[in-house]
Amino acid sequence: MKTFTKVVVLTTTLALAACAKSPFDRSGNGAGAGAGSLDNGGISSSALDANSPAYFNQTIGDTVLFAVDQSTINDTARATLSQQANWLNNNTTYSAIVEGHADEQGTREYNLALGARRAAAARDYLVANGVADNRLRTVTFGKERPLAVCSTEECYAKNRRAVTVISAGVGS
Amino acid sequence: MMKMLLTCLAFVMAVSAAQAEPLRIELDSPNIEPLPFAAPAFIAETAGADQYARDLAAVVSSDLQGSGLFRAISQDAFISQITSFDSPVQYADWKAINAQALITGAVSTTGDGQIIVKFRLFDVFSEDQLGEGLQFVGSTNGWRRMAHKVADAVYSRITGEGGYFDSRVVYVSETGPKNARLKRLGIMDYDGANQQFLTDAQAIVLAPRFSPNGDRVIYTSYESGFPKIYVLDVASVGRRVLQDQPGTMSFAPRFAPNGQDVVFSLTTGSNTDIYKLNLDSGQRTQLTSSPAIETAPSYSPDGTQIVFESDRSGTQQLYVMSAGGGEATRISFGQGRYGTPVWSPRGDLIAFTKQNRGRFHIGVMRTDGSGERLLTASFLDEGPTWSPNGRVIMFTRETAGSGGSSTLYSVDISGRNLKAVQAQASDPSWSPLLK
């Protein structure tokens, strides 16, 4: 069921991208719209194509996490980013925007700068692993778009993140 | 923008011989007892002015009482009624209910959609008029501003300092869930009245700041998908993006006192530095160049210095540098982290956000960092802005949890009179006094 939910969200993301809508527009919360009409069993049992963005997002993982007030890439993040770099190197028709985010325990401007550091750290790691610089852009959201909304460390840990958002196109 | 005419009333009331301490509130006194005043309904001098007569007196009372420095005496306690603007004041009747100040006013409407508001301020115990009577003429839809101007005149005569009631606040309106919050620029009177929106909610907007004369607002928007700085004309609501380098992000803008230069943060790669841009020439100057985060710049009112935050020492702290950039002096040395410094319009203090032991505070310190005082404490207070007279600070208070929301609060620089101003709002910026 967990996998199913992810697939539905992903489908929506791709649909939005196909409509040439900004990938940053997170306000449209239409993720659940068509969920009821999908065949649950059919989707959850299908294997993901290793060259699909779905594989990138789910199997490799689009997100790496950071310690409080840090932008250092830890071992877990390094493993994820190495696989992200491999995928990007194998799928050169895609480019990516790396988003940096912070938890709410900080002032707005500082968190924007901190998010930029995190996005740049992830981007730099991908570039060091062979991804062409012009296929990657970074953006910071500071504390404006938390993933988890509780005000405890459990949520904060999920929000201190860099997310590699894949989109079709070869970059600038 | 409304045009308003101000004239001194030619007639002056007879000078009384009675002697008493002059009516005065010392704003720097450690203990201020709110001064009791009476503000009867203004006299309606023409047909159709009745509603204005009541509403004007109510807004004047609300302004003064809201400052925490004055206490309105209930109309129910009044012994005398004011029946005519020019009839002599029965001081004994106002002394008997312990009104130290009496505000009388009159309002008349003209045929062409204007109203004329007159007022006088009396020192009851000295049995004397305090200052000359004043008269304001303006359009009827600006009646609240005329009430604010009356209240500013009263505040100013009794405290000896400028008022702050005839002013506005630009802010970010916040609706929707915490992980998909819709943000748009809003503008309102300082007291939350006359709320209007300046942008739609299509893109995240952050931290609007008024230009020195209040005609423009500079802010950060994600409408391109990336944080960039925009300048918006308040009257026309037209906006334009500030020129920038491709591949960079910019935020935390603020005007210089000259209204021509803006300072802001620009991020290239992982590094965020402070830059200055001249709006006329487009010339850009880099003011800081360390690998640390440098952001939240704010000019001194004379335009010669800039206070900003940097983590060059390892944690967020406050620094002061020349407006031309270069060497900076650290001014914050207490426990915890300091951010979002804002120079007072009086030049004497710097307001800031402090984070310590999991709590957030709004505080003030002298410009050399001495005399630090924390004014508030909560789960999350941030982003102070100064009232035009440098006596009140407005800021954002956010509550914890999945249902957490932002509210604008104000507090005196003494730490007194903390109160909510506007719900579902953040990032306030207080205008100068309106003209």
Interface residues (C-beta under 8 A of the other chain):
Chain A: S22 P23 F24 R26 S27 N29 D69 S71 E104 Q105 G106 T107 R108 E109 Y110 L112 A113 L114 A116 R117 A120 A121 D124 R137 T138 V139 T140 F141 E144 R145 P146 L147 A148 V149 C150 S151
Chain B: G176 P177 K178 N179 A180 R181 L182 K183 A201 I204 L206 A207 Y222 G225 F226 P227 G247 M249 F251 A252 S265 T267 G269 S270 T272 I293 T295 A296 E309 D311 T315 Q316 G339 T340 T353 Q355 G358 F379 L380 E382 G383 E398 A400 G401 S402 G404 D427
